[in-house]
């Protein structure tokens, strides 16, 4: 009985070490690509077996993941690098969030800070925004609540308004309506914006003029190199903001 069990365990592990995985060749083929797709893997294995079945390739992908040769980035998308997930946290955001949620316990709130983008940029900026997104019906109430505390705070401002009244402010709070079904992220009981949402917002809102052009390309490129990001989630949110085409154009350069 012991011999039979040993044989079964050996048979289960044997496929993982098969030469048919072509592990070293696969690594060489994809080492210069930040990500690759199932179609890429299919094309890779068809070099060796032109009639290979899709089920066989799916099993090989499973084996490669088990061996940690490849890592799943999103559905149908993989990388050779084990990427990290963007989990921003700052004490000032936590304090501000708790202050607002205490005053408005039944309002949906999402906070994030443009300072978090410095690590993705080539040129550093010295003017920062704290973005507070809340239910549309609560934007004015939150605005006046923070304004009473003599903070530099603006309600859904235009670029001209910021340039006129906040040009010399290093830290500015901007209150905006929270887009329905916008992706959010909970960290230490604080609701903030995932990097996918931030990248889309940079492209959609005029107030982020400092992050456009080549700098926006730098941010997108570095963000995808450093972290595991969900492209379908970005495109769904871009659709909510009616900017799917523009986001797709940015993603095509990655």
KOLRO-354771 format. One line per field, with one value per residue: x, y, z of N, C-alpha, C in turn. Coordinates in nm, 3 decimals. Atoms other than C-alpha are relative to their C-alpha. Layout:
! residues N
n.c1 = (X ...)
n.c2 = (Y ...)
n.c3 = (Z ...)
ca.c1 = (X ...)
ca.c2 = (Y ...)
ca.c3 = (Z ...)
c.c1 = (X ...)
c.c2 = (Y ...)
c.c3 = (Z ...)
! end
This chain:
! residues 254
n.c1 = (0.084 -0.090 -0.063 0.099 0.016 -0.122 0.006 0.099 -0.058 -0.102 0.065 0.058 -0.104 -0.084 0.019 -0.056 -0.141 -0.012 -0.072 0.095 0.032 -0.097 -0.004 -0.109 0.027 0.113 -0.052 -0.074 0.093 0.086 -0.070 0.001 0.139 0.056 0.110 0.032 0.135 0.020 -0.029 -0.145 -0.044 0.042 -0.093 -0.129 -0.001 0.024 -0.130 -0.050 0.107 0.096 0.137 0.023 0.137 0.013 0.004 -0.138 -0.063 0.056 -0.065 -0.138 0.005 0.022 -0.126 -0.095 0.038 -0.035 -0.146 -0.032 -0.073 0.082 0.095 0.121 0.017 0.145 0.054 -0.064 -0.123 -0.101 -0.130 -0.106 -0.034 0.103 0.019 0.065 0.125 -0.010 0.076 -0.048 0.048 -0.065 0.068 0.082 0.123 0.079 0.058 0.102 0.113 0.074 0.065 0.118 0.095 0.064 0.103 0.096 -0.016 0.078 -0.040 -0.111 -0.114 -0.124 -0.107 -0.134 -0.091 -0.085 -0.138 -0.027 -0.044 -0.138 -0.086 0.017 -0.026 -0.138 -0.018 0.078 0.073 0.010 0.139 0.071 0.144 0.071 0.128 0.106 0.120 0.113 0.130 0.026 0.089 -0.071 -0.121 0.001 -0.007 -0.139 -0.079 0.014 -0.053 -0.145 -0.030 0.008 -0.126 -0.097 -0.088 0.008 0.089 0.080 0.106 0.002 -0.048 -0.059 -0.143 -0.015 0.027 -0.115 -0.113 0.025 0.012 -0.080 -0.125 -0.111 0.024 -0.069 0.099 0.136 0.102 0.100 0.116 0.066 0.101 -0.050 0.065 0.064 -0.071 -0.145 -0.075 -0.060 -0.088 0.005 -0.127 0.010 0.132 0.009 0.034 -0.083 0.011 -0.102 -0.080 0.076 0.089 -0.082 -0.052 0.110 0.036 -0.102 0.027 0.135 0.026 -0.087 -0.082 -0.126 -0.080 -0.142 -0.025 0.036 -0.108 -0.099 0.003 0.107 -0.053 -0.093 0.077 0.062 -0.104 -0.059 0.102 0.018 -0.124 -0.019 0.114 0.096 0.117 0.112 0.040 0.146 0.060 -0.027 0.084 0.140 0.012 -0.012 0.130 0.089 -0.042 0.008 -0.135 -0.057 -0.092 -0.123 -0.071 -0.052 -0.118 -0.111 -0.036 -0.063 -0.143 -0.069)
n.c2 = (-0.122 -0.115 -0.016 -0.054 -0.142 -0.068 -0.004 -0.100 -0.132 -0.021 -0.025 -0.134 -0.101 0.020 -0.095 -0.130 -0.002 0.043 -0.085 -0.061 -0.137 -0.090 -0.113 -0.096 -0.065 -0.091 -0.117 -0.080 -0.056 -0.104 -0.078 -0.144 -0.047 -0.015 0.095 0.073 0.053 0.141 0.015 0.005 0.130 0.097 -0.013 0.052 0.146 0.052 0.013 0.135 0.097 -0.077 0.047 0.007 -0.033 -0.112 0.054 0.029 -0.128 -0.048 0.077 -0.046 -0.130 0.031 0.051 -0.110 -0.083 0.076 -0.008 -0.142 -0.047 -0.112 -0.049 -0.056 -0.143 -0.019 0.114 0.020 -0.079 0.055 -0.065 0.080 -0.064 -0.001 -0.143 -0.042 -0.074 -0.136 -0.017 -0.125 -0.032 -0.112 -0.036 -0.118 0.042 0.074 -0.098 -0.076 0.090 0.023 -0.127 -0.016 0.108 -0.023 -0.103 0.046 0.146 0.076 -0.046 0.072 -0.090 0.058 -0.100 0.034 -0.113 -0.001 0.023 0.142 0.017 -0.044 0.113 0.041 -0.115 -0.038 -0.131 -0.013 -0.127 -0.045 -0.040 0.126 -0.002 0.109 0.016 0.058 0.027 0.039 0.001 -0.131 -0.077 -0.041 -0.075 -0.134 0.012 0.032 -0.120 -0.102 0.059 -0.017 -0.141 -0.062 0.028 -0.089 0.074 -0.035 0.103 -0.045 0.092 0.030 -0.124 -0.001 -0.029 -0.145 -0.035 0.042 -0.086 -0.135 -0.008 0.100 0.017 0.000 0.099 0.127 0.106 -0.043 0.105 -0.012 0.086 0.034 0.106 0.135 0.064 0.125 0.122 -0.023 0.096 -0.054 0.092 -0.022 0.025 -0.042 -0.062 -0.124 0.026 -0.081 0.033 0.089 -0.065 0.004 -0.116 -0.121 -0.014 -0.045 -0.137 -0.093 -0.025 -0.055 -0.128 -0.109 -0.055 0.074 -0.045 0.027 0.143 0.032 0.013 0.104 0.039 0.098 0.126 0.050 0.050 0.126 0.100 0.038 0.064 0.137 0.075 0.021 0.061 0.081 -0.084 0.065 -0.079 -0.001 -0.091 -0.135 -0.028 -0.014 -0.131 -0.100 -0.004 -0.080 -0.139 -0.028 -0.024 0.131 -0.011 -0.063 0.093 0.106 -0.052 0.002 0.139 0.058 -0.033 0.075)
n.c3 = (0.000 -0.006 0.131 0.092 -0.030 0.046 0.146 0.039 -0.024 0.102 0.128 -0.002 0.007 0.117 0.110 -0.030 0.039 0.139 0.095 0.093 -0.041 0.065 -0.094 0.028 0.129 -0.023 -0.071 0.099 0.098 -0.056 -0.102 0.032 0.002 -0.134 -0.010 0.122 -0.007 0.031 0.144 0.014 -0.048 0.102 0.113 -0.045 0.000 0.135 0.066 -0.026 0.029 0.079 -0.023 -0.144 -0.039 -0.093 -0.136 -0.039 -0.029 -0.127 -0.106 -0.011 -0.067 -0.141 -0.053 -0.005 -0.115 -0.120 -0.012 -0.012 0.118 0.045 -0.099 0.060 -0.021 0.017 0.073 0.130 0.009 -0.091 -0.004 -0.060 -0.127 -0.104 -0.023 -0.124 0.013 -0.050 -0.125 -0.059 -0.135 -0.067 -0.124 0.021 0.066 -0.100 -0.094 0.072 0.027 -0.124 -0.033 0.086 -0.020 -0.132 0.018 0.101 -0.010 0.099 0.133 0.062 0.013 0.054 -0.007 0.047 0.001 0.121 -0.041 0.023 0.138 0.016 0.030 0.139 0.087 0.028 -0.060 -0.122 -0.012 -0.139 -0.028 -0.019 -0.024 -0.067 0.069 -0.081 0.081 -0.085 0.068 0.058 -0.087 -0.121 0.032 -0.059 -0.146 -0.034 0.033 -0.104 -0.123 0.002 0.017 -0.133 -0.069 0.064 0.089 0.141 0.053 0.114 0.042 0.144 0.063 0.134 0.000 -0.015 -0.139 -0.079 0.033 -0.051 -0.145 -0.073 0.072 -0.095 -0.104 0.023 -0.025 0.027 -0.006 0.106 -0.022 0.126 -0.013 0.021 0.114 -0.037 0.034 0.008 -0.083 -0.122 -0.070 -0.144 -0.068 -0.141 -0.020 0.077 0.140 0.087 0.143 0.055 0.103 0.125 0.002 0.007 0.137 0.086 -0.039 0.052 0.141 0.018 -0.068 0.044 -0.110 -0.008 0.114 -0.023 0.022 0.138 0.097 -0.023 -0.141 -0.015 0.053 -0.100 -0.114 0.040 0.022 -0.128 -0.083 0.045 -0.026 -0.144 -0.068 0.075 0.023 0.066 0.117 0.020 -0.097 0.048 0.116 -0.047 -0.064 0.107 0.065 -0.086 0.017 0.144 0.052 0.031 0.113 -0.043 -0.089 0.086 0.070 -0.095 -0.029 0.119 0.001 -0.106)
ca.c1 = (0.000 0.285 0.450 0.128 0.088 0.448 0.394 0.086 0.266 0.555 0.319 0.154 0.483 0.649 0.481 0.618 0.975 0.903 1.143 0.833 0.788 1.098 1.142 1.480 1.380 1.054 1.239 1.472 1.174 0.984 1.258 1.240 0.860 0.702 0.394 0.279 -0.052 -0.194 -0.174 0.198 0.240 0.040 0.262 0.570 0.473 0.356 0.719 0.786 0.448 0.238 -0.068 -0.053 -0.395 -0.518 -0.585 -0.218 -0.104 -0.343 -0.190 0.162 0.070 -0.058 0.271 0.477 0.280 0.329 0.704 0.693 0.845 0.558 0.314 -0.044 -0.090 -0.452 -0.684 -0.488 -0.182 0.145 0.491 0.826 0.852 0.664 0.521 0.404 0.063 0.031 -0.071 -0.016 -0.040 0.037 -0.046 -0.181 -0.433 -0.544 -0.598 -0.790 -1.004 -1.096 -1.181 -1.422 -1.577 -1.643 -1.839 -2.008 -2.039 -2.284 -2.101 -1.880 -1.533 -1.215 -0.888 -0.556 -0.251 -0.059 0.264 0.232 0.315 0.663 0.816 0.691 0.801 1.121 1.076 0.962 0.701 0.658 0.284 0.063 -0.308 -0.503 -0.799 -1.115 -1.396 -1.734 -2.097 -2.209 -2.481 -2.222 -1.952 -2.061 -2.107 -1.758 -1.617 -1.759 -1.662 -1.296 -1.307 -1.404 -1.073 -0.893 -0.746 -0.665 -0.962 -1.151 -1.472 -1.433 -1.214 -1.109 -0.743 -0.785 -0.930 -0.640 -0.386 -0.550 -0.606 -0.377 -0.072 0.152 0.004 0.227 -0.062 -0.416 -0.726 -0.960 -1.309 -1.475 -1.783 -1.707 -1.783 -2.029 -1.868 -1.521 -1.263 -1.147 -0.899 -0.924 -0.598 -0.604 -0.974 -0.908 -1.074 -0.828 -0.774 -0.600 -0.329 -0.557 -0.803 -0.532 -0.382 -0.720 -0.799 -0.469 -0.577 -0.934 -0.903 -0.760 -0.625 -0.352 -0.172 0.168 0.130 0.065 0.271 0.592 0.555 0.225 0.396 0.670 0.413 0.227 0.548 0.699 0.372 0.336 0.702 0.683 0.335 0.081 -0.207 -0.547 -0.593 -0.957 -1.041 -0.877 -1.076 -1.405 -1.343 -1.229 -1.561 -1.744 -1.548 -1.600 -1.227 -1.176 -1.006 -0.747 -0.663 -0.627 -0.382 -0.169 -0.177 -0.070 0.270 0.348)
ca.c2 = (0.000 0.236 0.170 0.249 0.583 0.671 0.589 0.812 1.108 1.061 1.052 1.378 1.564 1.422 1.654 1.962 1.858 1.761 1.892 1.972 2.290 2.436 2.654 2.811 2.880 3.036 3.265 3.376 3.437 3.662 3.817 4.151 4.176 4.322 4.108 3.848 3.682 3.333 3.385 3.447 3.125 2.931 3.065 2.976 2.610 2.570 2.620 2.277 2.105 2.249 2.040 2.097 2.109 2.412 2.194 2.089 2.450 2.544 2.262 2.381 2.735 2.593 2.406 2.716 2.913 2.636 2.647 3.029 3.061 3.288 3.498 3.589 3.965 3.969 3.732 3.591 3.805 3.691 3.813 3.656 3.895 3.862 4.212 4.399 4.552 4.925 4.981 5.348 5.463 5.796 5.915 6.248 6.078 5.850 6.142 6.341 6.040 5.970 6.336 6.339 5.998 6.094 6.400 6.220 5.852 5.756 5.911 5.716 5.871 5.804 5.990 5.990 6.214 6.321 6.292 5.915 5.969 6.108 5.763 5.721 6.060 6.180 6.538 6.598 6.864 7.071 7.134 6.858 6.783 6.578 6.445 6.384 6.218 6.187 6.126 6.409 6.517 6.558 6.753 7.098 6.985 6.833 7.144 7.383 7.145 7.158 7.525 7.618 7.471 7.731 7.482 7.547 7.358 7.385 7.229 7.072 7.364 7.457 7.493 7.872 7.888 7.693 7.903 8.218 8.129 7.834 7.890 7.945 7.668 7.365 7.153 7.191 6.986 6.925 6.787 6.609 6.391 6.021 5.850 5.564 5.219 5.373 5.120 5.180 5.019 4.974 5.004 5.014 5.105 5.397 5.396 5.517 5.493 5.196 5.284 5.177 5.453 5.715 5.647 5.693 6.010 6.168 6.138 6.258 6.566 6.898 6.987 6.725 6.933 6.868 6.498 6.516 6.459 6.262 6.267 6.079 5.816 5.789 5.741 5.469 5.289 5.294 5.201 4.889 4.794 4.825 4.693 4.437 4.631 4.528 4.661 4.544 4.733 5.044 5.018 4.965 5.274 5.469 5.374 5.524 5.843 5.825 5.810 5.449 5.545 5.767 5.508 5.236 5.458 5.492 5.119 5.041 5.198 4.961)
ca.c3 = (0.000 0.084 -0.252 -0.438 -0.259 -0.334 -0.703 -0.723 -0.568 -0.811 -1.109 -0.998 -0.971 -1.281 -1.538 -1.358 -1.446 -1.808 -2.074 -2.279 -2.074 -2.245 -1.938 -2.020 -2.380 -2.264 -2.024 -2.305 -2.534 -2.292 -2.076 -2.259 -2.235 -1.919 -1.986 -2.236 -2.316 -2.355 -2.733 -2.696 -2.499 -2.759 -3.038 -2.832 -2.787 -3.145 -3.248 -3.103 -3.153 -3.434 -3.342 -2.967 -2.799 -2.608 -2.303 -2.302 -2.312 -2.030 -1.822 -1.900 -1.797 -1.470 -1.421 -1.499 -1.238 -0.982 -1.048 -1.020 -1.364 -1.468 -1.265 -1.345 -1.387 -1.506 -1.683 -1.979 -1.900 -1.742 -1.647 -1.561 -1.266 -0.941 -0.926 -0.622 -0.563 -0.507 -0.145 -0.058 0.301 0.467 0.816 0.693 0.465 0.748 0.986 0.725 0.631 0.994 1.044 0.750 0.813 1.175 1.058 0.765 0.868 0.593 0.299 0.058 0.058 -0.138 -0.068 -0.250 -0.284 -0.595 -0.394 -0.444 -0.814 -0.750 -0.767 -1.124 -1.259 -1.420 -1.302 -0.945 -0.872 -0.558 -0.577 -0.440 -0.433 -0.184 -0.379 -0.179 -0.371 -0.203 -0.299 -0.523 -0.277 -0.002 -0.188 -0.068 0.292 0.301 0.133 0.394 0.677 0.570 0.472 0.827 0.939 0.723 0.483 0.119 -0.018 -0.348 -0.473 -0.819 -0.937 -1.287 -1.382 -1.405 -1.055 -0.908 -1.092 -0.964 -0.599 -0.517 -0.734 -0.429 -0.217 -0.182 -0.050 -0.184 -0.108 -0.399 -0.349 -0.640 -0.689 -0.663 -0.995 -0.953 -0.962 -0.940 -0.816 -0.459 -0.223 0.154 0.351 0.731 0.724 0.488 0.147 -0.111 -0.486 -0.649 -0.898 -1.184 -1.091 -1.042 -1.385 -1.551 -1.353 -1.457 -1.817 -1.757 -1.533 -1.654 -1.308 -1.354 -1.617 -1.455 -1.533 -1.907 -2.222 -2.182 -1.804 -1.831 -2.047 -1.785 -1.510 -1.699 -1.799 -1.451 -1.283 -1.497 -1.446 -1.066 -0.990 -1.099 -1.255 -1.383 -1.737 -1.771 -1.452 -1.594 -1.916 -1.733 -1.523 -1.830 -1.987 -1.689 -1.758 -2.136 -2.204 -2.312 -2.640 -2.470 -2.204 -2.469 -2.655 -2.341 -2.277 -2.634 -2.567 -2.278)
c.c1 = (0.087 0.063 -0.095 -0.017 0.121 -0.001 -0.095 0.055 0.105 -0.063 -0.062 0.107 0.082 -0.021 0.066 0.146 0.021 0.083 -0.095 -0.042 0.094 0.022 0.106 -0.023 -0.114 0.046 0.077 -0.095 -0.075 0.073 0.002 -0.140 -0.051 -0.115 -0.016 -0.133 -0.003 0.031 0.150 0.054 -0.038 0.096 0.138 0.004 -0.027 0.128 0.052 -0.102 -0.113 -0.145 -0.034 -0.142 -0.001 0.000 0.140 0.074 -0.051 0.065 0.145 0.007 -0.020 0.130 0.104 -0.031 0.036 0.150 0.049 0.097 -0.071 -0.099 -0.119 -0.012 -0.147 -0.049 0.065 0.129 0.099 0.129 0.102 0.038 -0.117 -0.019 -0.075 -0.133 0.014 -0.089 0.049 -0.057 0.081 -0.083 -0.094 -0.133 -0.090 -0.069 -0.112 -0.123 -0.085 -0.077 -0.130 -0.104 -0.070 -0.114 -0.108 0.006 -0.071 0.034 0.115 0.112 0.118 0.106 0.127 0.082 0.092 0.148 0.040 0.055 0.148 0.095 -0.008 0.045 0.149 0.032 -0.092 -0.068 -0.014 -0.139 -0.085 -0.149 -0.040 -0.138 -0.098 -0.123 -0.110 -0.127 -0.034 -0.083 0.072 0.119 0.003 0.014 0.142 0.090 -0.008 0.055 0.152 0.041 -0.002 0.129 0.117 0.104 -0.014 -0.080 -0.088 -0.098 -0.001 0.050 0.045 0.150 0.023 -0.019 0.118 0.120 -0.016 0.008 0.087 0.137 0.121 -0.015 0.072 -0.096 -0.141 -0.094 -0.104 -0.112 -0.073 -0.109 0.064 -0.080 -0.059 0.078 0.151 0.071 0.061 0.081 -0.004 0.133 -0.010 -0.126 -0.012 -0.029 0.078 -0.014 0.108 0.074 -0.071 -0.090 0.079 0.051 -0.107 -0.036 0.101 -0.029 -0.132 -0.017 0.103 0.094 0.135 0.091 0.148 0.038 -0.030 0.124 0.093 -0.002 -0.109 0.044 0.098 -0.074 -0.062 0.105 0.057 -0.099 -0.016 0.126 0.012 -0.112 -0.085 -0.130 -0.102 -0.050 -0.151 -0.072 0.019 -0.094 -0.147 -0.021 0.012 -0.131 -0.100 0.030 0.002 0.136 0.071 0.107 0.134 0.082 0.060 0.125 0.122 0.049 0.071 0.150 0.078 0.056)
c.c2 = (0.127 0.028 0.062 0.149 0.079 0.016 0.108 0.141 0.033 0.034 0.139 0.107 -0.007 0.101 0.136 0.009 -0.043 0.097 0.073 0.141 0.101 0.126 0.105 0.075 0.100 0.127 0.090 0.071 0.121 0.094 0.150 0.060 0.013 -0.098 -0.073 -0.072 -0.151 -0.026 -0.010 -0.137 -0.110 0.002 -0.058 -0.152 -0.062 -0.005 -0.143 -0.109 0.074 -0.039 -0.007 0.047 0.115 -0.050 -0.032 0.128 0.056 -0.073 0.044 0.138 -0.019 -0.049 0.112 0.094 -0.070 0.006 0.143 0.045 0.120 0.037 0.062 0.147 0.039 -0.120 -0.008 0.075 -0.045 0.081 -0.097 0.054 -0.008 0.145 0.027 0.071 0.135 0.017 0.125 0.020 0.117 0.039 0.118 -0.034 -0.073 0.096 0.077 -0.085 -0.021 0.126 0.017 -0.108 0.011 0.102 -0.045 -0.154 -0.080 0.039 -0.085 0.099 -0.076 0.111 -0.053 0.127 -0.007 -0.021 -0.146 -0.024 0.034 -0.113 -0.049 0.107 0.023 0.133 0.014 0.137 0.035 0.043 -0.126 0.022 -0.121 -0.006 -0.070 -0.016 -0.054 -0.005 0.141 0.090 0.056 0.090 0.138 -0.006 -0.030 0.120 0.103 -0.049 0.021 0.146 0.073 -0.019 0.075 -0.077 0.054 -0.110 0.059 -0.109 -0.012 0.120 -0.019 0.028 0.149 0.043 -0.037 0.088 0.139 0.006 -0.099 -0.020 -0.010 -0.100 -0.131 -0.118 0.056 -0.120 0.027 -0.102 -0.019 -0.104 -0.136 -0.065 -0.133 -0.119 0.022 -0.102 0.069 -0.110 0.033 -0.041 0.055 0.080 0.138 -0.037 0.097 -0.049 -0.099 0.072 0.001 0.123 0.130 0.024 0.050 0.145 0.101 0.039 0.074 0.143 0.106 0.050 -0.072 0.035 -0.031 -0.144 -0.043 -0.016 -0.116 -0.047 -0.103 -0.136 -0.062 -0.064 -0.136 -0.111 -0.050 -0.071 -0.147 -0.084 -0.036 -0.082 -0.085 0.078 -0.073 0.087 -0.002 0.093 0.145 0.038 0.013 0.136 0.112 0.013 0.082 0.149 0.043 0.034 -0.132 0.010 0.054 -0.094 -0.116 0.044 0.001 -0.142 -0.066 0.022 -0.082 -0.131)
c.c3 = (0.000 -0.136 -0.101 0.021 -0.049 -0.151 -0.047 0.019 -0.106 -0.134 -0.006 -0.018 -0.129 -0.112 0.023 -0.044 -0.145 -0.084 -0.095 0.040 -0.067 0.083 -0.034 -0.131 0.013 0.069 -0.096 -0.097 0.054 0.098 -0.027 -0.005 0.142 0.026 -0.133 0.021 -0.026 -0.147 -0.025 0.042 -0.100 -0.118 0.035 -0.009 -0.137 -0.083 0.009 -0.036 -0.072 0.027 0.148 0.035 0.100 0.144 0.051 0.037 0.132 0.118 0.019 0.068 0.151 0.065 0.016 0.117 0.130 0.027 0.023 -0.108 -0.059 0.110 -0.072 0.037 -0.005 -0.078 -0.140 -0.019 0.107 -0.008 0.059 0.137 0.096 0.042 0.130 -0.031 0.069 0.123 0.072 0.141 0.053 0.121 -0.022 -0.068 0.098 0.096 -0.066 -0.027 0.125 0.044 -0.079 0.029 0.135 -0.014 -0.098 -0.008 -0.108 -0.145 -0.051 -0.030 -0.057 -0.002 -0.065 -0.018 -0.122 0.034 -0.026 -0.141 -0.020 -0.039 -0.143 -0.099 -0.020 0.065 0.120 0.004 0.148 0.041 0.004 0.027 0.084 -0.064 0.093 -0.088 0.091 -0.084 -0.046 0.092 0.122 -0.027 0.066 0.151 0.046 -0.027 0.112 0.134 0.006 -0.012 0.134 0.080 -0.064 -0.082 -0.141 -0.069 -0.108 -0.040 -0.152 -0.083 -0.144 0.013 0.025 0.145 0.090 -0.025 0.059 0.152 0.078 -0.062 0.094 0.112 -0.033 0.015 -0.019 0.006 -0.107 0.026 -0.132 0.027 -0.029 -0.113 0.044 -0.056 -0.022 0.087 0.120 0.068 0.149 0.063 0.141 0.027 -0.065 -0.145 -0.088 -0.144 -0.039 -0.112 -0.134 -0.014 -0.016 -0.141 -0.096 0.031 -0.052 -0.143 -0.021 0.051 -0.036 0.110 0.012 -0.118 0.015 -0.033 -0.143 -0.089 0.030 0.145 0.026 -0.052 0.099 0.117 -0.032 -0.012 0.133 0.091 -0.038 0.022 0.149 0.064 -0.095 -0.011 -0.085 -0.116 -0.024 0.097 -0.042 -0.113 0.040 0.063 -0.103 -0.076 0.079 -0.018 -0.147 -0.061 -0.034 -0.109 0.045 0.090 -0.081 -0.072 0.091 0.025 -0.117 -0.002 0.101 -0.055)
! end
